Amino acid sequence: ESYTDLDLLLCFVDCLFRKDNRIALKKNLELR
């Protein structure tokens, strides 16, 4: 299988999510 633009986009988003995951979790905890 060859990678499509969508696959690359999903990977990019996933990388961003992982990078900002700690910040997001911290904000979620503060909101509760």
CYANA upper distance limits for C-alpha pairs under 8 A (distance plus 0.5 A):
  3 TYR  CA      7 ASP  CA      6.41
  3 TYR  CA      8 LEU  CA      7.40
  4 THR  CA      8 LEU  CA      6.93
  5 ASP  CA      9 LEU  CA      6.58
  6 LEU  CA     10 LEU  CA      6.57
  7 ASP  CA     11 CYS  CA      6.65
  8 LEU  CA     12 PHE  CA      6.59
  9 LEU  CA     13 VAL  CA      6.64
 10 LEU  CA     14 ASP  CA      6.49
 11 CYS  CA     15 CYS  CA      6.62
 12 PHE  CA     16 LEU  CA      6.80
 13 VAL  CA     17 PHE  CA      6.57
 14 ASP  CA     18 ARG  CA      6.64
 15 CYS  CA     19 LYS  CA      6.63
 16 LEU  CA     20 ASP  CA      6.61
 17 PHE  CA     21 ASN  CA      6.01
 18 ARG  CA     22 ARG  CA      8.37
 20 ASP  CA     24 ALA  CA      6.62
 21 ASN  CA     25 LEU  CA      6.57
 22 ARG  CA     26 LYS  CA      6.58
 23 ILE  CA     27 LYS  CA      6.72
 24 ALA  CA     28 ASN  CA      6.64
 25 LEU  CA     29 LEU  CA      6.68
 26 LYS  CA     30 GLU  CA      6.76
 27 LYS  CA     31 LEU  CA      6.70
 28 ASN  CA     32 ARG  CA      7.05
